Amino acid sequence: MSFSLADARFRVVRALGLFRRGLASLRMRGLRATWQRVGAQFGVFAPRARRALLAADMGAFAPFDIPFHAAPAVSIVVPVYGHLPQTLACLRAIAAHPPRAAIEVIVVDDASPDDSAATLARIGGLRLHAMPANAGFIGACNAGAALARGGHLLFLNNDTVPQPGWLDAMLATFDREPDAGIVGAQLLYPDGRLQEAGTMLVRDGRGENRGRFADPLHPQLRYCADVDYVSGAALMLPRALFERLGGFDSRYAPAYYEDADLALRVHDAGLRVLVQPEACVVHLEGASAGTDLSQGMKASQARNQPVFAARWAHVLAQRPADPVAAGQLPRAGVPQVLIIDSVTPMPDRDSASLRLVNLMRLLREAGMHVVFLPADHRHLGAATQALQAIGVEVWYAPYAKSAAHWMRTHGNRFSRVMLCRHYIAHEFLPLVRRHAPQAQVIFDTIDLHYLRELRGAEVSGDPALRRAAERTRAQELDVVRRCDTTLVVSPSEVALLAHDAPQARVALLSNLHEVAGPGRPFAQRHDLVFVGGFRHPPNVDAVKWFVGAIFPAIRARLPQVRFHCIGDHVDDAIAALARVDGVVIHGHVPDITPYMDGCRIAVAPLRFGAGVKGKVNLSMAHGQPVVATTCAAEGMQLHDGHDVLLADQADAFADAVVRLYDDPALWGRLAEHGLDNVRQHFSLDAARRTVHAVFVDGANDRAQP
């Protein structure tokens, strides 16, 4: 099949699939909810990805205040040698958009030839240190670091304009990446073009800036990446590490190559050097030191190259001789995995998204480069940026064109391709087989859709839903047979596929949760909570059944208890339940932790569904006991009375809730055993063996050379 036929087939299959899913959504969800899904699928409600840059304020001086904290988390060290207007613009940007983190700003005046010191002394909150004689960039930075009190140092050139959110994004990277040693910012020209997104080394010691003059929003330059070094124009690291390594090396005085040398010493210490594009800093390159390599401080750059090259010859021997090859990431030989799902995951919205994001984290931890392609090609604002911030290369329009074109261009990169959901796999599998023939193809069911649909049809008694479920079964099992490995989330689904698709290779990769811990004790918790989005028909049915058939019996015996219902896409029918006394419909809640730690019991009254219920995992991970139906607890290795209470009839469900609500001893046992269940079966630690077996083992043999 030619490229054009592959493209045409994909377009036809995808169009038919979208049409059929639209009809199914109309039957299950109605017109309003379906229109919302269409808007999400085609970007009708898509946020703008671009943002305007904060410009340098070069206006005349007037006194202003800079943020100052006696116990800072970050000490910003700004070396200054003249160029007062640029220094003021830099400090004004920090003052205008102060970070959330506690900071102090230390300006080191390196015997400036102008009146910088006298003017800067009039800025409130600024720690100004005047050098007795000019010591150069390295001397000034080391002197400022010696005065710092923050846990992290952030070296910042005075010819920069930090953009809002820059420092917090850099600091958050250290929280997410415990082996990070240095984090740098994405540096931009004032016109918005990329100056650099980290630097890679060439064999002779030169640095190759990643992406110079390119679009800073290009997917291959917009993710948090491991690099050889980052520019000292905006560089953060733990103060204790800087002191342990002896600071910037004075052999490179007055400047140049000190940042590269420090980065290689950090690498030698077993730590990583990262560039975080969520941290954007406009850099007026050359404003302080000029650009002429033959004179002034820039002459040190040419002089220090052979010094650096001699010191690090054993490292540089492993780097490419070609600057173009040196600047490309990921490096040759690093195994790459492509993940395709219908939309970009939003882990605060649903358990499938949380599982996918945590899987990406495990793959990154295992040394793989992760690429994510949403089938709708949308930049989803904060959700897309969150993936990029953890090092995932995310593609979106206009950079990702047709799926066939994208696969033709990038298919040879991947040792593994994971297709999420049966309808995405059905559409994309021919393209993947043609353009990435070297890759193992993994089908992630999320849950077995046909099982969920068959159960829903049984509850409803609708023959049309039954026929639709049978069509889903045929298509889903066809995808299972054609892929190399199929992932399911519960042992019961493993057993089902052993019967329905006995030749398939099936692996269990269940929900992935961080274990939050026990939360508040029994006496400090009150009320009931349900968590689940209402685009999912089982959740709609569950809440209606609970409020109509179960909650009145609970309120009769516990008249003060309230039922908190949390989940997005609330339709009119769910919203109307708030008229029932004691029922609180919250909709989407950005931070669910207060309800996990503050409500006494979680309820999971699902009458149909499939897979493993993230709502149950989530509550147990917070030490919150659960009353559930047998369906809701399926595949979770739970036992009635030990780590959960089970009930399938309305009166029994109400009795279980009331009993647990008034019994602190039973509550404590369930809370403790629930936490143990999550640690054993649903934590990131529990999943590592499967992740390695499916994605990592043998992947280096298939990595692009």
Phi and psi in degrees as a GROMACS rama.xvg file:
@    title "Ramachandran Plot"
@    xaxis  label "Phi"
@    yaxis  label "Psi"
@TYPE xy
-73.9846  169.947  SER-2
-58.4111  -44.6884  PHE-3
-65.3186  -38.7016  SER-4
-67.4113  -37.5066  LEU-5
-62.3339  -43.9445  ALA-6
-63.012  -45.7394  ASP-7
-63.2839  -43.0292  ALA-8
-60.9794  -44.7468  ARG-9
-59.392  -45.5815  PHE-10
-61.5735  -41.8619  ARG-11
-66.7592  -47.8354  VAL-12
-63.2561  -41.0656  VAL-13
-66.9877  -42.7063  ARG-14
-61.53  -43.8449  ALA-15
-64.7738  -39.9237  LEU-16
-63.6477  -43.6206  GLY-17
-62.7658  -39.563  LEU-18
-64.1172  -46.8465  PHE-19
-64.7756  -40.1995  ARG-20
-67.6433  -31.4688  ARG-21
-65.178  -43.4409  GLY-22
-63.1921  -41.507  LEU-23
-63.7727  -38.9056  ALA-24
-65.8953  -38.586  SER-25
-59.3412  -42.0638  LEU-26
-66.0851  -40.8352  ARG-27
-88.3776  -32.7432  MET-28
-116.18  -21.0722  ARG-29
92.3583  174.854  GLY-30
-68.1885  -45.5795  LEU-31
-63.5191  -49.5624  ARG-32
-64.5773  -36.1616  ALA-33
-66.2064  -40.68  THR-34
-62.107  -38.1322  TRP-35
-62.0905  -40.7181  GLN-36
-66.729  -38.3913  ARG-37
-62.5935  -43.267  VAL-38
-60.5529  -40.2844  GLY-39
-67.5544  -40.8911  ALA-40
-65.3508  -39.0726  GLN-41
-105.843  10.2823  PHE-42
77.0781  19.6142  GLY-43
-60.1449  -35.1827  VAL-44
-106.908  22.5911  PHE-45
-68.2142  135.48  ALA-46
-76.0814  158.689  PRO-47
-75.3251  136.05  ARG-48
-88.459  -27.0323  ALA-49
-85.8089  158.641  ARG-50
-143.221  150.807  ARG-51
-75.526  150.116  ALA-52
-89.8113  142.629  LEU-53
-72.4665  121.235  LEU-54
-84.7919  159.392  ALA-55
-70.0547  128.24  ALA-56
-93.7346  100.232  ASP-57
-98.207  19.8794  MET-58
-66.3182  169.461  GLY-59
-60.0539  150.863  ALA-60
-70.8464  136.266  PHE-61
-140.574  138.724  ALA-62
-54.9459  141.44  PRO-63
-149.261  170.375  PHE-64
-109.551  146.165  ASP-65
-111.149  146.22  ILE-66
-58.7495  139.535  PRO-67
-143.864  131.849  PHE-68
-130.123  137.373  HIS-69
-67.52  -28.7897  ALA-70
-123.202  75.0035  ALA-71
-74.6874  150.437  PRO-72
-80.4896  -32.7009  ALA-73
-133.348  133.215  VAL-74
-105.167  117.995  SER-75
-91.4769  120.887  ILE-76
-107.861  118.165  VAL-77
-117.738  105.387  VAL-78
-78.425  139.076  PRO-79
-133.63  132.118  VAL-80
-138.33  89.5395  TYR-81
72.3083  -158.853  GLY-82
55.6412  51.9685  HIS-83
-56.3359  -43.2692  LEU-84
-57.472  -40.776  PRO-85
-65.8179  -40.7546  GLN-86
-61.6536  -44.65  THR-87
-63.3589  -39.9495  LEU-88
-62.3177  -40.6517  ALA-89
-61.8723  -49.1685  CYS-90
-69.0034  -35.4431  LEU-91
-62.8047  -36.8201  ARG-92
-64.2937  -41.0944  ALA-93
-65.5647  -42.179  ILE-94
-67.8675  -36.0736  ALA-95
-72.668  -31.6266  ALA-96
-132.493  72.1686  HIS-97
-65.2123  143.464  PRO-98
-65.97  159.68  PRO-99
-69.3777  -34.1114  ARG-100
-68.7459  149.636  ALA-101
-70.593  130.078  ALA-102
-134.349  164.016  ILE-103
-132.597  149.256  GLU-104
-117.012  119.77  VAL-105
-110.678  112.742  ILE-106
-98.3237  124.738  VAL-107
-104.472  107.117  VAL-108
-83.4129  113.05  ASP-109
-90.8582  58.6671  ASP-110
56.2475  54.0494  ALA-111
-59.972  143.717  SER-112
-79.6178  -7.40196  PRO-113
-108.819  -163.782  ASP-114
-94.0986  31.5357  ASP-115
-55.5403  -49.089  SER-116
-60.4339  -45.5712  ALA-117
-65.0897  -38.71  ALA-118
-72.4968  -44.803  THR-119
-64.3087  -27.5141  LEU-120
-63.454  -15.7015  ALA-121
-91.3148  2.94834  ARG-122
-90.891  121.556  ILE-123
-68.6083  137.798  GLY-124
84.3355  -9.28635  GLY-125
-82.0496  133.895  LEU-126
-93.3536  111.671  ARG-127
-106.836  125.733  LEU-128
-120.33  121.141  HIS-129
-98.1676  119.892  ALA-130
-73.0811  138.958  MET-131
-66.7929  -25.864  PRO-132
-151.09  158.855  ALA-133
-64.8474  124.471  ASN-134
-113.239  -3.20799  ALA-135
80.8459  171.594  GLY-136
-57.6729  -46.8634  PHE-137
-64.7377  -45.3326  ILE-138
-62.5668  -40.8338  GLY-139
-66.9577  -41.6309  ALA-140
-64.1181  -44.7757  CYS-141
-64.633  -36.4635  ASN-142
-66.3034  -42.3196  ALA-143
-64.5899  -40.1537  GLY-144
-63.1244  -34.1325  ALA-145
-65.9959  -23.8189  ALA-146
-90.601  -10.7987  LEU-147
-70.9501  149.76  ALA-148
-118.632  -8.63625  ARG-149
-75.8762  158.153  GLY-150
-69.2533  -26.5399  GLY-151
-123.178  146.191  HIS-152
-101.469  141.225  LEU-153
-130.671  106.976  LEU-154
-83.8198  128.107  PHE-155
-136.122  125.184  LEU-156
-66.2249  149.704  ASN-157
-77.0751  -12.0186  ASN-158
-97.6177  41.0261  ASP-159
-124.463  157.874  THR-160
-126.119  95.2705  VAL-161
-62.8298  136.807  PRO-162
-91.2761  154.06  GLN-163
-51.9479  134.926  PRO-164
86.3014  -2.27758  GLY-165
-59.7478  -53.0106  TRP-166
-67.4435  -42.4863  LEU-167
-62.6828  -35.9043  ASP-168
-65.8036  -39.2789  ALA-169
-67.0117  -45.2349  MET-170
-65.2247  -39.1456  LEU-171
-62.7522  -27.8225  ALA-172
-63.1799  -37.2103  THR-173
-65.8312  -33.9968  PHE-174
-68.0311  -40.118  ASP-175
-77.0401  -31.9909  ARG-176
-118.374  89.8133  GLU-177
-63.1622  -17.6973  PRO-178
-98.4231  15.0137  ASP-179
-74.9591  132.353  ALA-180
-105.492  -39.8486  GLY-181
-134.347  140.091  ILE-182
-127.659  129.181  VAL-183
-114.243  166.815  GLY-184
-99.0382  161.154  ALA-185
-77.8182  123.476  GLN-186
-98.1469  131.776  LEU-187
-119.299  151.159  LEU-188
-77.6202  158.11  TYR-189
-57.9846  -24.4378  PRO-190
-84.9682  4.24385  ASP-191
95.8972  -10.6607  GLY-192
-71.0287  155.836  ARG-193
-77.9652  130.53  LEU-194
-88.2613  -47.751  GLN-195
-167.024  149.653  GLU-196
-122.446  66.5225  ALA-197
83.0022  169.964  GLY-198
-135.022  140.912  THR-199
-112.696  150.251  MET-200
-95.1925  140.785  LEU-201
-94.4914  158.482  VAL-202
-57.6444  -29.5123  ARG-203
-86.5538  4.64756  ASP-204
99.8082  -7.31216  GLY-205
-72.6224  154.599  ARG-206
-101.974  137.742  GLY-207
-110.151  107.737  GLU-208
-66.4096  129.448  ASN-209
-73.8012  121.26  ARG-210
79.6659  19.1634  GLY-211
-55.0135  130.25  ARG-212
71.3601  6.51964  PHE-213
-88.2019  177.454  ALA-214
-76.0494  119.007  ASP-215
-66.6376  -14.7675  PRO-216
-93.8167  3.68358  LEU-217
-62.8952  134.143  HIS-218
-53.6263  -33.0377  PRO-219
-80.0195  -2.13896  GLN-220
-122.246  2.32852  LEU-221
-108.577  3.52559  ARG-222
-105.725  156.127  TYR-223
-66.4411  116.38  CYS-224
-123.092  147.71  ALA-225
-77.4695  127.991  ASP-226
-132.598  169.15  VAL-227
-70.1272  -44.9588  ASP-228
-159.138  166.085  TYR-229
-122.526  153.868  VAL-230
-65.0948  141.162  SER-231
-67.9237  -1.95755  GLY-232
-66.3265  -26.5216  ALA-233
-157.471  92.1395  ALA-234
-136.536  126.458  LEU-235
-119.929  142.025  MET-236
-157.347  160.664  LEU-237
-61.6929  137.789  PRO-238
-61.9516  -39.4046  ARG-239
-62.2979  -36.182  ALA-240
-67.9973  -44.086  LEU-241
-58.6444  -42.6016  PHE-242
-69.2499  -40.2057  GLU-243
-63.7362  -34.4133  ARG-244
-84.9799  -2.67518  LEU-245
84.7988  15.0546  GLY-246
73.5628  -165.775  GLY-247
-69.8787  137.688  PHE-248
-76.935  124.364  ASP-249
-71.7282  -10.0645  SER-250
-64.0935  -18.6163  ARG-251
-96.8626  8.39488  TYR-252
-59.5355  143.99  ALA-253
-82.312  -19.9656  PRO-254
-171.415  167.083  ALA-255
88.3766  129.145  TYR-256
76.7866  -3.10313  TYR-257
-67.6863  -33.3599  GLU-258
-72.0328  -40.4732  ASP-259
-64.9  -41.7706  ALA-260
-63.2514  -44.3314  ASP-261
-61.5757  -41.7578  LEU-262
-62.7352  -41.3757  ALA-263
-68.0514  -32.2858  LEU-264
-67.9277  -34.361  ARG-265
-66.6384  -43.2068  VAL-266
-58.0731  -43.4231  HIS-267
-60.7398  -28.6535  ASP-268
-80.4151  3.88983  ALA-269
83.9781  17.9037  GLY-270
-112.803  165.917  LEU-271
-102.344  154.427  ARG-272
-116.395  121.592  VAL-273
-123.744  147.052  LEU-274
-108.904  130.207  VAL-275
-111.486  100.263  GLN-276
-66.5236  -16.3532  PRO-277
-66.9449  -17.175  GLU-278
-97.1907  107.784  ALA-279
-110.088  132.903  CYS-280
-135.169  122.782  VAL-281
-76.7805  129.169  VAL-282
-120.572  118.397  HIS-283
-82.3056  72.5664  LEU-284
-53.7199  129.158  GLU-285
87.0337  -3.7186  GLY-286
-64.4613  -33.9215  ALA-287
-93.6157  -43.6703  SER-288
-108.39  -3.79617  ALA-289
78.7365  -175.908  GLY-290
-127.19  -2.66735  THR-291
-82.4189  113.499  ASP-292
-72.2584  -6.3137  LEU-293
-96.1555  -7.22121  SER-294
-148.101  164.694  GLN-295
64.5809  -158.096  GLY-296
-65.4939  -27.8999  MET-297
-63.7596  -22.7136  LYS-298
-62.1519  -24.5381  ALA-299
-65.2651  -26.5796  SER-300
-62.2906  -47.4588  GLN-301
-67.7331  -37.4386  ALA-302
-68.8687  -35.9099  ARG-303
-83.8482  -15.0595  ASN-304
-57.5442  -51.3885  GLN-305
-66.1277  -28.9747  PRO-306
-63.6232  -47.2389  VAL-307
-64.4428  -45.3164  PHE-308
-61.7658  -37.7696  ALA-309
-68.9308  -41.182  ALA-310
-66.1753  -37.5461  ARG-311
-112.047  31.8705  TRP-312
-58.8157  -36.7542  ALA-313
-67.7752  -29.1798  HIS-314
-82.3568  -45.3241  VAL-315
-64.9972  -24.9744  LEU-316
-61.7372  -21.3978  ALA-317
-92.1356  -2.11474  GLN-318
-93.5007  155.337  ARG-319
-65.4602  150.146  PRO-320
-81.337  -24.3465  ALA-321
-88.4248  121.785  ASP-322
-57.3487  -36.1178  PRO-323
-63.5847  -45.3346  VAL-324
-65.7098  -36.7606  ALA-325
-62.8544  -35.3103  ALA-326
-82.203  -2.56262  GLY-327
-89.3561  137.52  GLN-328
-129.252  147.27  LEU-329
-72.7577  163.389  PRO-330
-64.7071  154.769  ARG-331
-56.4803  137.676  ALA-332
94.8927  -14.2417  GLY-333
-77.7193  122.235  VAL-334
-66.1108  139.471  PRO-335
-121.297  140.384  GLN-336
-122.833  133.887  VAL-337
-103.239  132.51  LEU-338
-120.451  127.771  ILE-339
-120.034  125.274  ILE-340
-133.458  171.324  ASP-341
-65.6677  -41.8498  SER-342
-141.085  169.182  VAL-343
-70.373  132.574  THR-344
-67.1075  143.351  PRO-345
-123.757  91.995  MET-346
-64.4478  -15.4559  PRO-347
-85.842  1.83015  ASP-348
-109.616  -34.8572  ARG-349
-156.43  156.62  ASP-350
-70.8126  -30.406  SER-351
-63.1462  -39.5308  ALA-352
-65.3604  -43.048  SER-353
-61.4777  -42.9812  LEU-354
-61.9043  -42.6762  ARG-355
-66.7393  -43.0592  LEU-356
-64.6763  -41.518  VAL-357
-67.5856  -32.2807  ASN-358
-63.3553  -43.2446  LEU-359
-59.1086  -40.4045  MET-360
-61.9367  -42.1157  ARG-361
-65.3499  -38.978  LEU-362
-65.5149  -41.3976  LEU-363
-62.2713  -42.8268  ARG-364
-60.7585  -33.8204  GLU-365
-80.2451  1.24  ALA-366
92.3714  12.0156  GLY-367
-93.7896  149.828  MET-368
-92.372  125.234  HIS-369
-105.448  128.752  VAL-370
-117.645  131.559  VAL-371
-119.989  130.675  PHE-372
-123.066  108.885  LEU-373
-76.0199  137.545  PRO-374
-63.4634  -25.1268  ALA-375
-86.0522  -4.05383  ASP-376
59.4414  25.0083  HIS-377
-92.9032  140.794  ARG-378
-83.4378  114.83  HIS-379
-98.8435  33.9163  LEU-380
63.3068  -125.242  GLY-381
-60.7025  -34.5748  ALA-382
-65.755  -41.7636  ALA-383
-65.491  -45.48  THR-384
-63.4166  -33.494  GLN-385
-64.5936  -38.8915  ALA-386
-66.6841  -43.505  LEU-387
-61.6843  -35.7752  GLN-388
-66.0892  -24.6407  ALA-389
-97.2114  9.92324  ILE-390
97.7327  16.7046  GLY-391
-95.2499  131.125  VAL-392
-82.9213  105.414  GLU-393
-105.239  131.354  VAL-394
-105.143  148.352  TRP-395
-161.525  165.877  TYR-396
-69.0338  147.002  ALA-397
-88.8409  3.34094  PRO-398
-74.3371  -34.5789  TYR-399
-92.8867  114.558  ALA-400
-88.1922  -139.014  LYS-401
-63.9872  153.962  SER-402
-59.684  -40.3523  ALA-403
-64.7063  -43.1719  ALA-404
-62.1743  -44.0244  HIS-405
-64.1855  -43.1065  TRP-406
-67.6228  -36.3895  MET-407
-60.7137  -38.3723  ARG-408
-76.919  -38.6895  THR-409
-114.103  -7.26563  HIS-410
-58.0515  -32.8275  GLY-411
-74.0098  -1.95261  ASN-412
-78.5518  -21.235  ARG-413
-107.656  137.567  PHE-414
-91.8873  -22.7673  SER-415
-136.82  142.06  ARG-416
-128.721  124.684  VAL-417
-110.487  124.695  MET-418
-108.319  121.329  LEU-419
-97.699  130.693  CYS-420
78.7463  142.783  ARG-421
-65.7396  -34.9168  HIS-422
-74.165  -31.958  TYR-423
-68.2328  -44.3425  ILE-424
-62.41  -40.8191  ALA-425
-60.2746  -40.1924  HIS-426
-75.8196  -41.8121  GLU-427
-92.8806  -18.8054  PHE-428
-56.6668  -43.8573  LEU-429
-61.2694  -38.5402  PRO-430
-64.6607  -42.313  LEU-431
-65.2564  -44.3466  VAL-432
-62.5576  -34.7672  ARG-433
-77.7607  -44.6819  ARG-434
-99.894  -8.26478  HIS-435
-134.88  58.1495  ALA-436
-64.7181  -20.9944  PRO-437
-78.3143  -12.0797  GLN-438
-90.2989  141.262  ALA-439
-73.3511  133.296  GLN-440
-104.246  124.75  VAL-441
-112.054  129.348  ILE-442
-103.198  116.007  PHE-443
-98.5249  110.134  ASP-444
-70.435  -21.1091  THR-445
68.0909  -62.8007  ILE-446
-150.004  164.639  ASP-447
-73.1873  105.511  LEU-448
-61.4703  -38.397  HIS-449
-66.0164  -32.8613  TYR-450
-66.3416  -44.347  LEU-451
-62.9379  -44.344  ARG-452
-67.3392  -38.8666  GLU-453
-62.6908  -40.775  LEU-454
-67.8336  -38.7912  ARG-455
-63.678  -39.9513  GLY-456
-65.1964  -35.9392  ALA-457
-65.8929  -42.7395  GLU-458
-64.8662  -41.3763  VAL-459
-79.4299  -26.7732  SER-460
71.0837  21.1517  GLY-461
-92.3847  115.479  ASP-462
-62.3367  -32.9847  PRO-463
-65.7305  -40.4329  ALA-464
-65.848  -34.3436  LEU-465
-64.5252  -43.6  ARG-466
-65.3566  -40.1737  ARG-467
-63.3945  -38.9789  ALA-468
-65.3751  -37.0162  ALA-469
-66.321  -37.7446  GLU-470
-64.5459  -41.8912  ARG-471
-60.8464  -41.1505  THR-472
-59.8295  -45.7567  ARG-473
-62.5882  -44.4035  ALA-474
-69.2428  -41.9247  GLN-475
-66.3393  -42.1456  GLU-476
-68.262  -31.5064  LEU-477
-63.4324  -42.4438  ASP-478
-64.6441  -42.2491  VAL-479
-55.8775  -44.5723  VAL-480
-67.9253  -30.5822  ARG-481
-89.7444  -12.4946  ARG-482
-96.1388  159.633  CYS-483
-74.7591  -37.5932  ASP-484
-142.427  142.316  THR-485
-117.799  132.125  THR-486
-100.284  132.094  LEU-487
-127.044  166.763  VAL-488
-107.356  -3.79108  VAL-489
-143.04  151.672  SER-490
-60.3086  -31.9907  PRO-491
-65.5605  -33.406  SER-492
-74.5446  -31.7054  GLU-493
-59.1885  -46.182  VAL-494
-65.0412  -38.7596  ALA-495
-63.4243  -44.0599  LEU-496
-71.1781  -27.3589  LEU-497
-60.9464  -29.2432  ALA-498
-86.5983  -44.8504  HIS-499
-84.1806  -26.004  ASP-500
-141.788  69.0528  ALA-501
-63.7601  -20.7416  PRO-502
-87.7661  -6.25216  GLN-503
-77.3197  147.582  ALA-504
-89.449  116.082  ARG-505
-120.677  135.585  VAL-506
-127.182  145.495  ALA-507
-94.1987  117.15  LEU-508
-133.769  98.1483  LEU-509
-85.1646  -168.918  SER-510
-59.8137  150.358  ASN-511
-122.141  118.718  LEU-512
-132.987  144.74  HIS-513
-77.367  138.299  GLU-514
-85.0309  106.909  VAL-515
-74.8034  -29.9696  ALA-516
109.021  -178.746  GLY-517
-71.3437  -20.0198  PRO-518
67.3083  -153.774  GLY-519
-73.4467  153.536  ARG-520
-73.6266  170.359  PRO-521
-50.6124  -49.6148  PHE-522
-65.4273  -22.3629  ALA-523
-96.683  7.93364  GLN-524
-112.617  147.16  ARG-525
-147.339  153.118  HIS-526
79.01  177.894  ASP-527
-118.093  154.149  LEU-528
-141.644  143.746  VAL-529
-127.068  137.506  PHE-530
-125.596  128.093  VAL-531
169.178  136.155  GLY-532
-72.0388  149.149  GLY-533
-100.076  14.3272  PHE-534
-81.4644  -9.10936  ARG-535
-98.4691  108.483  HIS-536
-52.9786  -38.5804  PRO-537
-58.8035  -33.0434  PRO-538
-70.6168  -38.852  ASN-539
-61.0429  -49.0467  VAL-540
-61.1332  -41.1256  ASP-541
-63.2987  -46.0097  ALA-542
-68.8776  -40.7174  VAL-543
-61.2395  -44.4091  LYS-544
-64.0613  -43.4977  TRP-545
-63.1641  -48.783  PHE-546
-68.038  -36.8179  VAL-547
-80.8569  -37.6557  GLY-548
-112.395  -19.7418  ALA-549
-114.147  -47.349  ILE-550
-62.0335  -37.9315  PHE-551
-57.0554  -38.3989  PRO-552
-68.2773  -33.4942  ALA-553
-68.65  -45.3468  ILE-554
-65.113  -28.2193  ARG-555
-64.4862  -31.2454  ALA-556
-103.007  -22.7423  ARG-557
-126.162  76.4252  LEU-558
-66.4044  -17.5509  PRO-559
-92.4942  -10.8237  GLN-560
-73.2184  143.208  VAL-561
-116.146  153.898  ARG-562
-111.879  113.212  PHE-563
-95.8658  120.212  HIS-564
-110.068  115.513  CYS-565
-120.716  128.302  ILE-566
164.185  148.158  GLY-567
-84.2763  175.499  ASP-568
59.0812  47.4766  HIS-569
-71.0889  122.676  VAL-570
-94.4382  -179.224  ASP-571
-63.0448  -36.9405  ASP-572
-65.5295  -41.0171  ALA-573
-71.1457  -42.6441  ILE-574
-58.7975  -34.8672  ALA-575
-65.7615  -20.2138  ALA-576
-67.4297  -18.0543  LEU-577
-65.2076  -14.7142  ALA-578
-70.8304  -19.5213  ARG-579
-74.4502  131.412  VAL-580
-59.3513  127.188  ASP-581
93.0768  -7.96218  GLY-582
-95.0607  127.22  VAL-583
-120.193  114.517  VAL-584
-96.2399  109.735  ILE-585
-90.9709  -24.8556  HIS-586
72.02  -152.305  GLY-587
-72.9802  135.583  HIS-588
-120.18  118.574  VAL-589
-59.2593  -38.2258  PRO-590
-121.731  108.664  ASP-591
-87.4229  -9.22015  ILE-592
-55.1811  -44.0595  THR-593
-57.2748  -31.7357  PRO-594
-79.8787  -32.8414  TYR-595
-69.287  -38.0912  MET-596
-88.1409  -19.4571  ASP-597
-106.704  -26.075  GLY-598
-83.7559  145.293  CYS-599
-77.296  -39.2384  ARG-600
-136.385  141.041  ILE-601
-101.586  141.247  ALA-602
-115.451  142.88  VAL-603
-134.569  76.4755  ALA-604
-88.54  48.7693  PRO-605
-78.0348  131.912  LEU-606
-98.1213  -14.9186  ARG-607
-153.574  165.479  PHE-608
151.748  -171.965  GLY-609
-153.594  172.56  ALA-610
75.2462  -158.5  GLY-611
-112.117  135.037  VAL-612
-86.5837  111.074  LYS-613
-61.0951  -29.446  GLY-614
-62.0234  -35.1909  LYS-615
-71.7466  -46.64  VAL-616
-55.7954  -46.2001  ASN-617
-60.0068  -47.4378  LEU-618
-63.4626  -45.8651  SER-619
-64.0427  -33.7905  MET-620
-65.4588  -18.2982  ALA-621
-103.545  12.8937  HIS-622
69.3144  29.1707  GLY-623
-108.091  112.481  GLN-624
-63.2329  156.682  PRO-625
-127.958  136.798  VAL-626
-106.764  125.478  VAL-627
-140.838  161.44  ALA-628
-79.5196  165.556  THR-629
-60.1947  -38.5369  THR-630
-62.4745  -42.6755  CYS-631
-67.3139  -27.1959  ALA-632
-96.2941  2.85762  ALA-633
-59.8096  137.808  GLU-634
72.7831  16.7451  GLY-635
-114.72  8.00092  MET-636
55.6465  38.7708  GLN-637
-100.745  151.131  LEU-638
-131.545  128.666  HIS-639
-57.0677  127.665  ASP-640
87.3053  -13.9016  GLY-641
-100.168  -54.2667  HIS-642
-130.367  5.22479  ASP-643
-161.935  157.997  VAL-644
-110.01  131.266  LEU-645
-113.561  138.904  LEU-646
-159.354  136.475  ALA-647
-112.017  -12.8989  ASP-648
-104.238  149.116  GLN-649
-58.1136  -46.2159  ALA-650
-67.7393  -38.1019  ASP-651
-67.5552  -37.1361  ALA-652
-63.5052  -45.6365  PHE-653
-62.0229  -42.368  ALA-654
-60.2126  -42.473  ASP-655
-63.5912  -42.4168  ALA-656
-62.7545  -46.6866  VAL-657
-64.629  -43.077  VAL-658
-61.0008  -46.6658  ARG-659
-67.1178  -36.0573  LEU-660
-63.7708  -29.9332  TYR-661
-105.901  7.6096  ASP-662
-122.415  93.3234  ASP-663
-63.4016  -30.7414  PRO-664
-68.6201  -46.8872  ALA-665
-62.2931  -43.3035  LEU-666
-56.5808  -45.1456  TRP-667
-65.0086  -39.701  GLY-668
-65.4066  -45.6328  ARG-669
-63.3549  -40.6072  LEU-670
-61.557  -46.0962  ALA-671
-64.9327  -46.6146  GLU-672
-70.6013  -30.7801  HIS-673
-63.6109  -42.5911  GLY-674
-60.0588  -43.0921  LEU-675
-61.855  -38.7651  ASP-676
-61.7645  -43.5311  ASN-677
-65.3394  -43.9077  VAL-678
-58.8347  -41.6608  ARG-679
-77.2514  -34.8674  GLN-680
-118.566  -23.7355  HIS-681
-129.584  14.7721  PHE-682
-92.2526  166.928  SER-683
-63.1366  -36.1979  LEU-684
-61.2726  -39.454  ASP-685
-67.1415  -23.9451  ALA-686
-92.7781  -12.1531  ALA-687
-60.6953  -39.4106  ARG-688
-62.8922  -44.6392  ARG-689
-64.7685  -42.693  THR-690
-59.0119  -44.5641  VAL-691
-64.307  -43.112  HIS-692
-64.793  -38.4812  ALA-693
-85.8146  -40.452  VAL-694
-106.352  -34.4436  PHE-695
-99.4046  -48.0138  VAL-696
-58.2506  123.238  ASP-697
81.7855  -4.94678  GLY-698
-67.5804  -33.2809  ALA-699
-63.076  -29.5993  ASN-700
-67.3118  -23.673  ASP-701
-103.915  -1.61129  ARG-702
-64.2344  147.835  ALA-703
-63.1391  127.783  GLN-704
